[in-house]
């Protein structure tokens, strides 16, 4: 039987951000603070790094004295490697008995000094971005239950936050729903999932089928999206996830302040209607009934007046509910899912 990635992390956590100062590359750190704040004891960062998660700065010894059990690498720079400049801190943590948790592509065991330190103290090296080695090829056979997939106009526009917000709102409304994690941070939060961008290309759609198996007719799987069909660097992952998810519905996720694709500055960010049209066209290959039910907008960089006006205009343009899930909740989406 094909297995999804299961993780069991020991709280409380110390979140490592090191020298990474760009918030987009610290999504794991911010995600843990947002959704597991009660499990986070503090942060550890290099002395000149101004990126701040809003929690206490700690040394390794202070973390140990505070009862911390795990240090989580909360950053993911381009390429996904464990940087050599981080190793001294991670070795110190391992020698102190803290588990080292990584969501990066590079394996912790590739650093011999970490292996030695963990072996002496008995701490664990935990690689979250490690998919099962027996994932199937997709079949596109229709599965029971219902599926909502988050898709984006680009990477890092709020797909995970939107999926988690909708899942929580569904639970509060006593509706049957499960958050399905497809990335390292989501897996850390949920405790299980598939790191879809670490799957061999031929098996991405099959992995997406595994994430969201047969379920009750009234159950919704709320699937965390990855990448974007419009981002040339990661569009292959996004397409595989779309086809394997066979979503009945999608929510578009968008950052209104971004004009160009984050890592491809010659490529403009698509408008919402373009994103909806392409996603539905591609999604209909596996589910002819797919529809878009809303637009989730990260309005954190807009003031209240700008936010309200932007959402109002976007709703008029798309004839869809447009919302910021962290500021306004997801009631408009929940009501649509309740009626389907």
N, C-alpha and C positions, 0 to 999 in steps of 0.2 A: 504494500500500500504506500502511495506517495505521501511523504510527510512535508508539512510546512515547517519553517524555522521556528523553534520554540526557544525562548530565552528566559532565564531565571536570574535576575540581578539582585544583589544584596544591597538594600538601602541602609542608611542614608548615603547619598552620592556627593562626591566632589566633582564639579564640572570643570574640565580642563579646556581653556581656550588659547593658552600659550601666547604666540605672537600674532595670531590671526585677528586683524582689526576691522575687516569688512563684514558687516552683519549678514550679508547674503551667504557667506561661507561659514556662518555659525548657526545655521538653522537648527541643528540638533540641540545645541545649548539652549537657544530660545524656546524650542519646542518643549524641552523638559521643564523649563521654568514655568511656561504657560500651563502645561497640563499635569505636571507632577511636582508642583512647587513644595508640597509637604514632604517630599522625599529628598529634596536638594538642600544640603547643609551649607554649601558655599561654592565659590569659584576659585580657580587658580590661573593666573595669567602672568606673563612676563612683565617686568617692572615698567616698561615704557608703553605698554599697550593700553590705549584709552577705551577700548571696547569694554562695556560694563553690562553685566547681566542683571544688575540690581540686587545681588545677594552679597553676602560677606566674602571678602578676600581671605583666603586661608593659605598657610603653608602646609606641607605634607604633615609635619608634626602636629600642627594645630588641628588638622582634620582627624588624625588618629586620636588625639586627646578628646575630640568631640564625638567620637564613636563612629566616624565614617567607615564604611565597609568597601566602597567601590569608587574608583576614579573613572569617569566617563569622558572619553575624548569627544568634546562637543562641537568640533569643527570638521569641515570637509573641504579642503582646498582643491583646486582643479587638479585632477589626476588621482586624487584619493589615496595618497601615500602617507605613511607615518613618517613625518619629517625627522631627520637625524637630530636636529637641534632640540627636539622634544625629549629625546631618549633619557637624558640625565634625570629629568623630573619623573618620568614614568618608572625608571629603575628605582629611584628613591621610594616611590609609592609601592612598588612591588616588594621591595625589601622590607617595607613597613607592614606588609601583610594585606595591602589593599588589592582587590581584584582590579584588573585593567580591562576596560570595556571599550571596544572600538567598533565603529560603524563604517570604517574606511575600506577601500578595496584592498590595500596592502595589509598583509597578515602580520599580526603582532609577533608570531613565531619566527618571522624572517629577521628579527633582531636578536642575535644570540644572547646579548647581555640581559635582555628582558626575560628570556627563557631561564637563564641561570638565576636571576633574582627571584623569579616566581617559584622556581624549584626549591630554593633555600627556605623561603618563608611559607610555602604552601598556598600562596595566592593563585588565582586562576587568570588565564589570558582568554578573554571572551571576544570572539569575532562575530559580530551580529550580521555582517554582510556576507553570509556564507549560505547559499541556497542548497537545497537537497540535491544529491547527485543522481536521483532517479525521476526527474520531472518528465512528464509525457509530452508528446507532440499534440497540439490542439486538434480537436475533432469537430468543433463548431456544433456539436449536438446540443440542442436546446435543453437547458437545465430548469428544474422547478424552482420556484421562488422568484424574487424580483431584485433588480440590481440598479443602483445609482452610482455613476462614475463621475469623479471630479476631473475636468479637463481644463487646460490653461492656455492663455494667449502666449505664455512664456514659462520658463522655470521660475521657481521661487515667487509665486504670486498668490499663495494662500490655499493651495489644494488640500494639504494635510489639515490645516486649521479648519477649513470649511467642512471637510468630512467628519472631523471630530466634533465640531459644533452641531452638525446635523444629527449625528449619532446620539449625542447627549440629549438634544431636544426631543428626538424620537423616544428615547427611554423615559424622559420626564413626562411625555404624553402617553405613556403606557402602550406604545406601539412596538411591534417586534422588529428589531433592527440590530445589526452587528457591524462595527467598524472593522474593515479589512485593510490591514497595513501592507503597503508595497515598498516601503523604504525603511532605512535603518532607524530613523527616529520614531516612526510609527510603530515599528516592531518593539522598540524599547518601551514605548508607552502601553501598547496593547498586550505585549508578552508573546505575540506570535505574528506570523505573516510570511511573506516571501520578498526578499530584497530583489526586486524585479530587474534593476539595472545591473545586477551581478550574474544574471542568468545568460547562458549561451543563447545567441540570437534565435536559433531554430526552435527553442523551447519557451520563449517569452509568452506567447499566447497560451501555450499549454499550462505554464505556471499560473497565468491569470485564471484559467479554468479551475485549477486546484485551490486557489485562494477563496473562490466563491462557489462551493459545491451545491448540489441539490439541497433545497430547503422547503419549508412550508410555503404554501401558496401566498400567504399574507405577510411573509417575512421579507424585509429589505436588507440586502447587503449594501453598506455604504462604503464604496471602494475609493481609497486614496489614489489620486492620480500621480503620474510622474512625467516630467518633461513637458513637451508641447509638440503637436504636429507641425508647428511653425518654427521650431527651433532646430536648425539643421544638425546640431550636435547630438541631439537626443530624440529626434523624431521617430527613430526606429523602435525605441522602447515604448514610446507613447502609442504607436500604431499597434504593436503587439498586445499591449495592455487593453486597448480599446476592443480589438477583435476577440481576445480571450475572455474579456468581461461580459461581452454580449449585453451591454446595458440596455435596460428599458428606458432609462432617463439619464440625462447628463446635466450638470451644473457647470457653467463656464466661470473660471476664476481669472481675475484681471487686476493689474496694477495700473491705475489711470495716469500715473506720472511717468511711465516708461514709454519712450518713443521708439527705441530700437531693442532688438533681442539682446539680452544681457551679455552673452559671450560671443555674439556675432554682430558687431556694431554696424555692419553694412546692410543688415536685414531689418526692415521696419516691423514693429509689432503690428499684427493685424487688427482691424477693427472687429468689434464683437460679432457683427453679422457675418463677416467672413469666417470667423472661427466657428460659429454655429453651423454655417452651411457646409464647410469642409468636414467637420466632425460628424454631422448627421449623414453626409454622403458616404463617408468611410464606414460608419457604424451600421448602416443599412445592409452592408454585405452580410452581416451575421444576425441582425435583428431588424426586420423591416418596420417594426413599430417604435423604434427609438425616437425620443423627443427631447427637446431642451425645456427644462422647467424653471430656469432662473439663472441669474448672473450674480456671482459673489465678488465683491469689490473690496480690495484692501485700501481703505480710505485713511490710513493712519497719517499720511502726509498732508491731508486736507483739513481745513478748519470746518467748524460745524456748518456754516453757511455754504461753503464750497461742496461739502459732502452731500448735503440735502439737495442742492441744485443739480449736482452731477448725477446722483441716483435718480432724481426725477426725470431728467432729460433722457438718460439711458433707458429707463423704463418705458418712456414714450416711444423711443426709437425701436425698441425690441418687442414691445408689448409683452414683457415678462417682468416678474418681480425682481428688482435689483436691490441688493442689501449688503451690508457689512456684517458678517456673522458675529464678530466679537463685540460690536456696538449695538446692534439691533436685534440679534437673535435670528432664528431661522423659522419662525412661525409660518411664513408664507410657503416655504418648501414643505414643512411638515404637513400642512393642510392638504397640499397637492398629493403627497404620498399616502396620506390617510384615505383619500378618495380613489386611489388606484389599486 
